[in-house]
Amino acid sequence: MLQKLSEEQIKEYLQSIPLGRLGEPEEIGEIIAFLASDHAGYITGSLIPIDGGLYMG
């Protein structure tokens, strides 16, 4: 997603993320694994932002 941005643009973007870093693919996979498990059996119609706090609302 960020491949076409310059280093300076990426640094500026990272400053807008409260955690100060990009997410890792494993972090996305862990959420997917949880949602596919029996532990998430009662979750319906939810949005789960995985954005390091970028869009806190």
Secondary structure as the mmCIF struct_conf table of DSSP 4:
data_model
#
loop_
_struct_conf.conf_type_id
_struct_conf.id
_struct_conf.beg_label_comp_id
_struct_conf.beg_label_asym_id
_struct_conf.beg_label_seq_id
_struct_conf.end_label_comp_id
_struct_conf.end_label_asym_id
_struct_conf.end_label_seq_id
TURN_TY1_P TURN_TY1_P1 GLN A 3 LYS A 4
BEND BEND1 LEU A 5 LEU A 5
HELX_RH_AL_P HELX_RH_AL_P1 GLU A 7 GLN A 15
TURN_TY1_P TURN_TY1_P2 SER A 16 SER A 16
BEND BEND2 ILE A 17 ILE A 17
TURN_TY1_P TURN_TY1_P3 PRO A 18 LEU A 19
BEND BEND3 GLY A 20 ARG A 21
HELX_LH_PP_P HELX_LH_PP_P1 LEU A 22 GLU A 24
HELX_RH_AL_P HELX_RH_AL_P2 PRO A 25 ALA A 36
BEND BEND4 SER A 37 SER A 37
HELX_RH_3T_P HELX_RH_3T_P1 ASP A 38 ALA A 40
TURN_TY1_P TURN_TY1_P4 GLY A 41 TYR A 42
BEND BEND5 GLY A 45 GLY A 45
BEND BEND6 ASP A 51 ASP A 51
TURN_TY1_P TURN_TY1_P5 GLY A 52 TYR A 55
#
